[in-house]
Amino acid sequence: MRIKVVVCLFVCSFGAAFVTRAQDVNKFDVFAGYSYVRANPVNQPIPAIVTVPSSLPSFNMHGGDGSLAYNFNKNVSGVFDFAGYRSSSFYAPFPWIHGNMYTFLAGPKFSFPNSSRFTPFTQVLFGAAATTSRLYLTQNQTEFAMTLGGGIDFRLNHRFSLRPLQADYLLTHLKELDEFNPRRVQSNVRLGTGVVLHF
């Protein structure tokens, strides 16, 4: 009789722990929102055969960012992130010079839940950046990219959170003025905001 009671209590305790774990940790988080990039070219002078006698200036890119996170537990997740951007015109004499950039990134995310509704996190993602021909005044290209940064989520309920701010260092290895200069490294800033759905 005692064995049956112990087994029953063990099963009930295990079941309660499993339910609690399922309630506390959602397996998937889906983020969607606005993203901004401040692009910083290397600023090498444009050769004389190009009519504009200045360097490539820094410029803005606006777009959207979406990510899917698989939560191994409440602290560690694996993230796949996709973002697309349209650049502002970065040459006043030539307002039609602008282009698109797309990033495809994946890597680990570390969250720090606490008793409040705010959950800070940090992540490092690796992948590629693809650009259209007018961005950095060169041909279409796909090169290495990575981000290092983090943000904070504010949980509204079990299914929804707001992400008021995400801030990342975005590194890209894109060629600038491909006919004249070797491969370059751009140190960019990426900011985002949006909503998170928990499943």
PyRosetta script that sets phi, psi and omega in degrees:
from pyrosetta import init, pose_from_sequence

init()
pose = pose_from_sequence("MRIKVVVCLFVCSFGAAFVTRAQDVNKFDVFAGYSYVRANPVNQPIPAIVTVPSSLPSFNMHGGDGSLAYNFNKNVSGVFDFAGYRSSSFYAPFPWIHGNMYTFLAGPKFSFPNSSRFTPFTQVLFGAAATTSRLYLTQNQTEFAMTLGGGIDFRLNHRFSLRPLQADYLLTHLKELDEFNPRRVQSNVRLGTGVVLHF")
pose.set_psi(1, -44.5)
pose.set_omega(1, -179.1)
pose.set_phi(2, -62.7)
pose.set_psi(2, -39.2)
pose.set_omega(2, 179.7)
pose.set_phi(3, -61.3)
pose.set_psi(3, -42.9)
pose.set_omega(3, 178.9)
pose.set_phi(4, -61.5)
pose.set_psi(4, -41.4)
pose.set_omega(4, 179.6)
pose.set_phi(5, -64.6)
pose.set_psi(5, -44.0)
pose.set_omega(5, 179.9)
pose.set_phi(6, -62.6)
pose.set_psi(6, -44.7)
pose.set_omega(6, 178.9)
pose.set_phi(7, -61.7)
pose.set_psi(7, -43.4)
pose.set_omega(7, 179.8)
pose.set_phi(8, -62.2)
pose.set_psi(8, -44.7)
pose.set_omega(8, 178.5)
pose.set_phi(9, -63.7)
pose.set_psi(9, -39.3)
pose.set_omega(9, 179.3)
pose.set_phi(10, -63.0)
pose.set_psi(10, -45.9)
pose.set_omega(10, 179.8)
pose.set_phi(11, -63.3)
pose.set_psi(11, -43.2)
pose.set_omega(11, 179.0)
pose.set_phi(12, -64.1)
pose.set_psi(12, -41.7)
pose.set_omega(12, 179.4)
pose.set_phi(13, -65.1)
pose.set_psi(13, -42.6)
pose.set_omega(13, 179.1)
pose.set_phi(14, -63.7)
pose.set_psi(14, -42.2)
pose.set_omega(14, 179.0)
pose.set_phi(15, -63.7)
pose.set_psi(15, -41.2)
pose.set_omega(15, 179.0)
pose.set_phi(16, -65.2)
pose.set_psi(16, -41.0)
pose.set_omega(16, 178.6)
pose.set_phi(17, -64.3)
pose.set_psi(17, -39.8)
pose.set_omega(17, 179.5)
pose.set_phi(18, -64.6)
pose.set_psi(18, -43.7)
pose.set_omega(18, 179.2)
pose.set_phi(19, -63.5)
pose.set_psi(19, -43.9)
pose.set_omega(19, 179.4)
pose.set_phi(20, -60.9)
pose.set_psi(20, -42.9)
pose.set_omega(20, 178.7)
pose.set_phi(21, -62.8)
pose.set_psi(21, -41.8)
pose.set_omega(21, -179.6)
pose.set_phi(22, -64.8)
pose.set_psi(22, -34.3)
pose.set_omega(22, 179.9)
pose.set_phi(23, -75.3)
pose.set_psi(23, -35.5)
pose.set_omega(23, -175.1)
pose.set_phi(24, -79.4)
pose.set_psi(24, -32.2)
pose.set_omega(24, -174.2)
pose.set_phi(25, -120.6)
pose.set_psi(25, 110.4)
pose.set_omega(25, 172.4)
pose.set_phi(26, -76.9)
pose.set_psi(26, 142.6)
pose.set_omega(26, -176.9)
pose.set_phi(27, -76.7)
pose.set_psi(27, -33.5)
pose.set_omega(27, -177.0)
pose.set_phi(28, -128.5)
pose.set_psi(28, 139.4)
pose.set_omega(28, 171.6)
pose.set_phi(29, -122.2)
pose.set_psi(29, 129.5)
pose.set_omega(29, 178.5)
pose.set_phi(30, -116.2)
pose.set_psi(30, 122.3)
pose.set_omega(30, 179.9)
pose.set_phi(31, -110.2)
pose.set_psi(31, 141.0)
pose.set_omega(31, 174.0)
pose.set_phi(32, -146.0)
pose.set_psi(32, 136.3)
pose.set_omega(32, -179.8)
pose.set_phi(33, -179.1)
pose.set_psi(33, -171.9)
pose.set_omega(33, 179.6)
pose.set_phi(34, -84.4)
pose.set_psi(34, 144.6)
pose.set_omega(34, 178.3)
pose.set_phi(35, -137.8)
pose.set_psi(35, 140.8)
pose.set_omega(35, -179.6)
pose.set_phi(36, -125.8)
pose.set_psi(36, 137.2)
pose.set_omega(36, 176.2)
pose.set_phi(37, -124.9)
pose.set_psi(37, 129.9)
pose.set_omega(37, 169.4)
pose.set_phi(38, -97.5)
pose.set_psi(38, 105.7)
pose.set_omega(38, -175.2)
pose.set_phi(39, -86.8)
pose.set_psi(39, 133.8)
pose.set_omega(39, -176.8)
pose.set_phi(40, -123.2)
pose.set_psi(40, 92.5)
pose.set_omega(40, 175.9)
pose.set_phi(41, -61.9)
pose.set_psi(41, 166.4)
pose.set_omega(41, -178.6)
pose.set_phi(42, -71.2)
pose.set_psi(42, -17.6)
pose.set_omega(42, 177.0)
pose.set_phi(43, 68.1)
pose.set_psi(43, 39.7)
pose.set_omega(43, 171.1)
pose.set_phi(44, -76.6)
pose.set_psi(44, 141.6)
pose.set_omega(44, 179.6)
pose.set_phi(45, -59.8)
pose.set_psi(45, 141.8)
pose.set_omega(45, 176.7)
pose.set_phi(46, -76.5)
pose.set_psi(46, 130.3)
pose.set_omega(46, -178.7)
pose.set_phi(47, -57.0)
pose.set_psi(47, 159.7)
pose.set_omega(47, -172.4)
pose.set_phi(48, -63.8)
pose.set_psi(48, -24.3)
pose.set_omega(48, -178.6)
pose.set_phi(49, -72.9)
pose.set_psi(49, -13.6)
pose.set_omega(49, 171.4)
pose.set_phi(50, -91.1)
pose.set_psi(50, 134.3)
pose.set_omega(50, -167.3)
pose.set_phi(51, -73.4)
pose.set_psi(51, -16.1)
pose.set_omega(51, -178.3)
pose.set_phi(52, -90.6)
pose.set_psi(52, 114.2)
pose.set_omega(52, -173.3)
pose.set_phi(53, -86.9)
pose.set_psi(53, 58.4)
pose.set_omega(53, -179.7)
pose.set_phi(54, -151.0)
pose.set_psi(54, 177.2)
pose.set_omega(54, 178.0)
pose.set_phi(55, -92.0)
pose.set_psi(55, 164.3)
pose.set_omega(55, 172.8)
pose.set_phi(56, -66.6)
pose.set_psi(56, 121.4)
pose.set_omega(56, 179.8)
pose.set_phi(57, -83.4)
pose.set_psi(57, 167.1)
pose.set_omega(57, 169.6)
pose.set_phi(58, -68.6)
pose.set_psi(58, 152.3)
pose.set_omega(58, -178.5)
pose.set_phi(59, -149.8)
pose.set_psi(59, 169.0)
pose.set_omega(59, -176.7)
pose.set_phi(60, -101.6)
pose.set_psi(60, 148.7)
pose.set_omega(60, 171.6)
pose.set_phi(61, -133.1)
pose.set_psi(61, 133.6)
pose.set_omega(61, -179.5)
pose.set_phi(62, -119.1)
pose.set_psi(62, 144.9)
pose.set_omega(62, 179.7)
pose.set_phi(63, -177.3)
pose.set_psi(63, -157.4)
pose.set_omega(63, -178.6)
pose.set_phi(64, -124.8)
pose.set_psi(64, 152.8)
pose.set_omega(64, -178.6)
pose.set_phi(65, -132.6)
pose.set_psi(65, 136.9)
pose.set_omega(65, 175.3)
pose.set_phi(66, -136.3)
pose.set_psi(66, 144.0)
pose.set_omega(66, 179.5)
pose.set_phi(67, -145.0)
pose.set_psi(67, 152.8)
pose.set_omega(67, 175.0)
pose.set_phi(68, -122.8)
pose.set_psi(68, 124.5)
pose.set_omega(68, 179.6)
pose.set_phi(69, -116.3)
pose.set_psi(69, 131.6)
pose.set_omega(69, 171.6)
pose.set_phi(70, -101.6)
pose.set_psi(70, 121.7)
pose.set_omega(70, -175.0)
pose.set_phi(71, -92.5)
pose.set_psi(71, 109.9)
pose.set_omega(71, 176.1)
pose.set_phi(72, -70.1)
pose.set_psi(72, -36.1)
pose.set_omega(72, 172.6)
pose.set_phi(73, -157.7)
pose.set_psi(73, -167.9)
pose.set_omega(73, -174.5)
pose.set_phi(74, -72.5)
pose.set_psi(74, -12.1)
pose.set_omega(74, -177.3)
pose.set_phi(75, -110.8)
pose.set_psi(75, -27.9)
pose.set_omega(75, -171.1)
pose.set_phi(76, -122.6)
pose.set_psi(76, 131.5)
pose.set_omega(76, 178.9)
pose.set_phi(77, -136.6)
pose.set_psi(77, 158.9)
pose.set_omega(77, 169.3)
pose.set_phi(78, -109.3)
pose.set_psi(78, 132.8)
pose.set_omega(78, -171.2)
pose.set_phi(79, -121.8)
pose.set_psi(79, 136.4)
pose.set_omega(79, 165.9)
pose.set_phi(80, -114.8)
pose.set_psi(80, 128.8)
pose.set_omega(80, -172.8)
pose.set_phi(81, -128.0)
pose.set_psi(81, 132.2)
pose.set_omega(81, 174.7)
pose.set_phi(82, -128.1)
pose.set_psi(82, 135.4)
pose.set_omega(82, 178.4)
pose.set_phi(83, -141.4)
pose.set_psi(83, 149.1)
pose.set_omega(83, 177.0)
pose.set_phi(84, -132.5)
pose.set_psi(84, 139.8)
pose.set_omega(84, -174.1)
pose.set_phi(85, -135.3)
pose.set_psi(85, 152.5)
pose.set_omega(85, 171.6)
pose.set_phi(86, -120.4)
pose.set_psi(86, 128.0)
pose.set_omega(86, -176.7)
pose.set_phi(87, -81.0)
pose.set_psi(87, 154.5)
pose.set_omega(87, 167.7)
pose.set_phi(88, -74.5)
pose.set_psi(88, 167.3)
pose.set_omega(88, 173.5)
pose.set_phi(89, -73.4)
pose.set_psi(89, 121.2)
pose.set_omega(89, -175.7)
pose.set_phi(90, -105.0)
pose.set_psi(90, 7.6)
pose.set_omega(90, 172.6)
pose.set_phi(91, -128.2)
pose.set_psi(91, 109.6)
pose.set_omega(91, -179.0)
pose.set_phi(92, -56.2)
pose.set_psi(92, -40.1)
pose.set_omega(92, 179.8)
pose.set_phi(93, -67.7)
pose.set_psi(93, -20.5)
pose.set_omega(93, -177.4)
pose.set_phi(94, -129.1)
pose.set_psi(94, 79.9)
pose.set_omega(94, -174.1)
pose.set_phi(95, -65.7)
pose.set_psi(95, -14.3)
pose.set_omega(95, -179.4)
pose.set_phi(96, -84.7)
pose.set_psi(96, -4.5)
pose.set_omega(96, -178.8)
pose.set_phi(97, -83.1)
pose.set_psi(97, 103.2)
pose.set_omega(97, 174.1)
pose.set_phi(98, -158.5)
pose.set_psi(98, 168.8)
pose.set_omega(98, -178.1)
pose.set_phi(99, -158.2)
pose.set_psi(99, -174.8)
pose.set_omega(99, -177.8)
pose.set_phi(100, -116.2)
pose.set_psi(100, 150.8)
pose.set_omega(100, 172.4)
pose.set_phi(101, -135.1)
pose.set_psi(101, 141.8)
pose.set_omega(101, 177.9)
pose.set_phi(102, -129.2)
pose.set_psi(102, 137.6)
pose.set_omega(102, 177.7)
pose.set_phi(103, -119.7)
pose.set_psi(103, 140.1)
pose.set_omega(103, 177.9)
pose.set_phi(104, -127.1)
pose.set_psi(104, 110.4)
pose.set_omega(104, -169.9)
pose.set_phi(105, -134.8)
pose.set_psi(105, 152.2)
pose.set_omega(105, 176.9)
pose.set_phi(106, -151.6)
pose.set_psi(106, 152.6)
pose.set_omega(106, 179.2)
pose.set_phi(107, 165.5)
pose.set_psi(107, -172.5)
pose.set_omega(107, -177.1)
pose.set_phi(108, -85.8)
pose.set_psi(108, 150.6)
pose.set_omega(108, 176.1)
pose.set_phi(109, -128.2)
pose.set_psi(109, 137.8)
pose.set_omega(109, -179.0)
pose.set_phi(110, -121.3)
pose.set_psi(110, 119.2)
pose.set_omega(110, -177.7)
pose.set_phi(111, -107.5)
pose.set_psi(111, 154.7)
pose.set_omega(111, -176.2)
pose.set_phi(112, -131.0)
pose.set_psi(112, 72.3)
pose.set_omega(112, -180.0)
pose.set_phi(113, -66.5)
pose.set_psi(113, 153.6)
pose.set_omega(113, -179.6)
pose.set_phi(114, -148.0)
pose.set_psi(114, -168.5)
pose.set_omega(114, -176.2)
pose.set_phi(115, -74.4)
pose.set_psi(115, -13.8)
pose.set_omega(115, 179.5)
pose.set_phi(116, -89.1)
pose.set_psi(116, 180.0)
pose.set_omega(116, 177.3)
pose.set_phi(117, -82.4)
pose.set_psi(117, -8.2)
pose.set_omega(117, -178.0)
pose.set_phi(118, -91.6)
pose.set_psi(118, 130.8)
pose.set_omega(118, 177.1)
pose.set_phi(119, -124.6)
pose.set_psi(119, 103.6)
pose.set_omega(119, 174.8)
pose.set_phi(120, -74.5)
pose.set_psi(120, 154.9)
pose.set_omega(120, 178.4)
pose.set_phi(121, -150.0)
pose.set_psi(121, 159.5)
pose.set_omega(121, 172.9)
pose.set_phi(122, -136.5)
pose.set_psi(122, 153.2)
pose.set_omega(122, -177.7)
pose.set_phi(123, -153.9)
pose.set_psi(123, 154.6)
pose.set_omega(123, 173.3)
pose.set_phi(124, -132.0)
pose.set_psi(124, 123.2)
pose.set_omega(124, -173.2)
pose.set_phi(125, -123.8)
pose.set_psi(125, 143.5)
pose.set_omega(125, -179.5)
pose.set_phi(126, -127.5)
pose.set_psi(126, 149.4)
pose.set_omega(126, 178.7)
pose.set_phi(127, 171.0)
pose.set_psi(127, -131.3)
pose.set_omega(127, -173.9)
pose.set_phi(128, -141.0)
pose.set_psi(128, 153.8)
pose.set_omega(128, 170.8)
pose.set_phi(129, -118.8)
pose.set_psi(129, 131.9)
pose.set_omega(129, 177.9)
pose.set_phi(130, -116.6)
pose.set_psi(130, 136.5)
pose.set_omega(130, -177.7)
pose.set_phi(131, -127.5)
pose.set_psi(131, 155.7)
pose.set_omega(131, 172.4)
pose.set_phi(132, -88.4)
pose.set_psi(132, 171.7)
pose.set_omega(132, -163.9)
pose.set_phi(133, -64.6)
pose.set_psi(133, -28.7)
pose.set_omega(133, -175.0)
pose.set_phi(134, -85.5)
pose.set_psi(134, -16.6)
pose.set_omega(134, 179.0)
pose.set_phi(135, -71.3)
pose.set_psi(135, 127.7)
pose.set_omega(135, -174.0)
pose.set_phi(136, 62.0)
pose.set_psi(136, 19.9)
pose.set_omega(136, 175.3)
pose.set_phi(137, 52.0)
pose.set_psi(137, 48.2)
pose.set_omega(137, -179.5)
pose.set_phi(138, -146.3)
pose.set_psi(138, -177.6)
pose.set_omega(138, -176.6)
pose.set_phi(139, -72.3)
pose.set_psi(139, 169.8)
pose.set_omega(139, 171.8)
pose.set_phi(140, -57.7)
pose.set_psi(140, 140.6)
pose.set_omega(140, -179.3)
pose.set_phi(141, -152.8)
pose.set_psi(141, 154.9)
pose.set_omega(141, 174.4)
pose.set_phi(142, -132.5)
pose.set_psi(142, 118.5)
pose.set_omega(142, -174.2)
pose.set_phi(143, -137.8)
pose.set_psi(143, 171.8)
pose.set_omega(143, -178.9)
pose.set_phi(144, -62.0)
pose.set_psi(144, 144.8)
pose.set_omega(144, 174.8)
pose.set_phi(145, -148.7)
pose.set_psi(145, 155.5)
pose.set_omega(145, 175.1)
pose.set_phi(146, -153.6)
pose.set_psi(146, 157.6)
pose.set_omega(146, 174.1)
pose.set_phi(147, -129.7)
pose.set_psi(147, 149.5)
pose.set_omega(147, 173.7)
pose.set_phi(148, -139.3)
pose.set_psi(148, 122.1)
pose.set_omega(148, -177.8)
pose.set_phi(149, 177.0)
pose.set_psi(149, -150.9)
pose.set_omega(149, -178.1)
pose.set_phi(150, 179.6)
pose.set_psi(150, -168.3)
pose.set_omega(150, -178.3)
pose.set_phi(151, -173.9)
pose.set_psi(151, -159.7)
pose.set_omega(151, -178.9)
pose.set_phi(152, -146.0)
pose.set_psi(152, 138.0)
pose.set_omega(152, 176.2)
pose.set_phi(153, -111.4)
pose.set_psi(153, 141.5)
pose.set_omega(153, 175.9)
pose.set_phi(154, -114.9)
pose.set_psi(154, 112.6)
pose.set_omega(154, -175.4)
pose.set_phi(155, -78.4)
pose.set_psi(155, 122.1)
pose.set_omega(155, 175.8)
pose.set_phi(156, -84.4)
pose.set_psi(156, -42.5)
pose.set_omega(156, 177.2)
pose.set_phi(157, -159.5)
pose.set_psi(157, -165.8)
pose.set_omega(157, -175.6)
pose.set_phi(158, -65.1)
pose.set_psi(158, -25.0)
pose.set_omega(158, -173.9)
pose.set_phi(159, -106.0)
pose.set_psi(159, -21.6)
pose.set_omega(159, -172.0)
pose.set_phi(160, -131.0)
pose.set_psi(160, 142.6)
pose.set_omega(160, 170.7)
pose.set_phi(161, -136.4)
pose.set_psi(161, 154.3)
pose.set_omega(161, 170.1)
pose.set_phi(162, -100.7)
pose.set_psi(162, 142.5)
pose.set_omega(162, 173.1)
pose.set_phi(163, -113.7)
pose.set_psi(163, 90.8)
pose.set_omega(163, -176.0)
pose.set_phi(164, -65.6)
pose.set_psi(164, -29.0)
pose.set_omega(164, -179.4)
pose.set_phi(165, -155.6)
pose.set_psi(165, 133.8)
pose.set_omega(165, 167.0)
pose.set_phi(166, -130.5)
pose.set_psi(166, 130.7)
pose.set_omega(166, -177.3)
pose.set_phi(167, -129.1)
pose.set_psi(167, 128.4)
pose.set_omega(167, -177.1)
pose.set_phi(168, -134.8)
pose.set_psi(168, 149.1)
pose.set_omega(168, 163.7)
pose.set_phi(169, -87.2)
pose.set_psi(169, 122.5)
pose.set_omega(169, -178.8)
pose.set_phi(170, -112.3)
pose.set_psi(170, 114.5)
pose.set_omega(170, 178.4)
pose.set_phi(171, -102.3)
pose.set_psi(171, 131.3)
pose.set_omega(171, 175.9)
pose.set_phi(172, -129.0)
pose.set_psi(172, 147.3)
pose.set_omega(172, 178.6)
pose.set_phi(173, -111.3)
pose.set_psi(173, 68.6)
pose.set_omega(173, -176.0)
pose.set_phi(174, -106.8)
pose.set_psi(174, 145.9)
pose.set_omega(174, 178.3)
pose.set_phi(175, -80.4)
pose.set_psi(175, 138.9)
pose.set_omega(175, 175.9)
pose.set_phi(176, -113.9)
pose.set_psi(176, 131.6)
pose.set_omega(176, -178.2)
pose.set_phi(177, 50.0)
pose.set_psi(177, 64.0)
pose.set_omega(177, -166.1)
pose.set_phi(178, -53.3)
pose.set_psi(178, -32.6)
pose.set_omega(178, -176.7)
pose.set_phi(179, -70.2)
pose.set_psi(179, -17.9)
pose.set_omega(179, -171.2)
pose.set_phi(180, -120.2)
pose.set_psi(180, -30.6)
pose.set_omega(180, -172.3)
pose.set_phi(181, -117.7)
pose.set_psi(181, 151.4)
pose.set_omega(181, 176.2)
pose.set_phi(182, -75.0)
pose.set_psi(182, -177.4)
pose.set_omega(182, 179.1)
pose.set_phi(183, -58.1)
pose.set_psi(183, 141.2)
pose.set_omega(183, -177.3)
pose.set_phi(184, -120.0)
pose.set_psi(184, 169.8)
pose.set_omega(184, 176.2)
pose.set_phi(185, -125.4)
pose.set_psi(185, 120.3)
pose.set_omega(185, 179.3)
pose.set_phi(186, -104.1)
pose.set_psi(186, 132.1)
pose.set_omega(186, 175.8)
pose.set_phi(187, -104.4)
pose.set_psi(187, 104.1)
pose.set_omega(187, -173.4)
pose.set_phi(188, -110.6)
pose.set_psi(188, 164.1)
pose.set_omega(188, 174.9)
pose.set_phi(189, -113.9)
pose.set_psi(189, 132.3)
pose.set_omega(189, 178.2)
pose.set_phi(190, -122.0)
pose.set_psi(190, 129.5)
pose.set_omega(190, 177.5)
pose.set_phi(191, -124.8)
pose.set_psi(191, 144.9)
pose.set_omega(191, -179.6)
pose.set_phi(192, -149.0)
pose.set_psi(192, 163.2)
pose.set_omega(192, 175.0)
pose.set_phi(193, -154.4)
pose.set_psi(193, 152.5)
pose.set_omega(193, -178.7)
pose.set_phi(194, 171.7)
pose.set_psi(194, -155.3)
pose.set_omega(194, -177.4)
pose.set_phi(195, -123.6)
pose.set_psi(195, 153.4)
pose.set_omega(195, 179.3)
pose.set_phi(196, -123.9)
pose.set_psi(196, 131.0)
pose.set_omega(196, 175.1)
pose.set_phi(197, -106.5)
pose.set_psi(197, 134.7)
pose.set_omega(197, -178.2)
pose.set_phi(198, -108.7)
pose.set_psi(198, 135.2)
pose.set_omega(198, -180.0)
pose.set_phi(199, -128.2)
pose.dump_pdb("model.pdb")
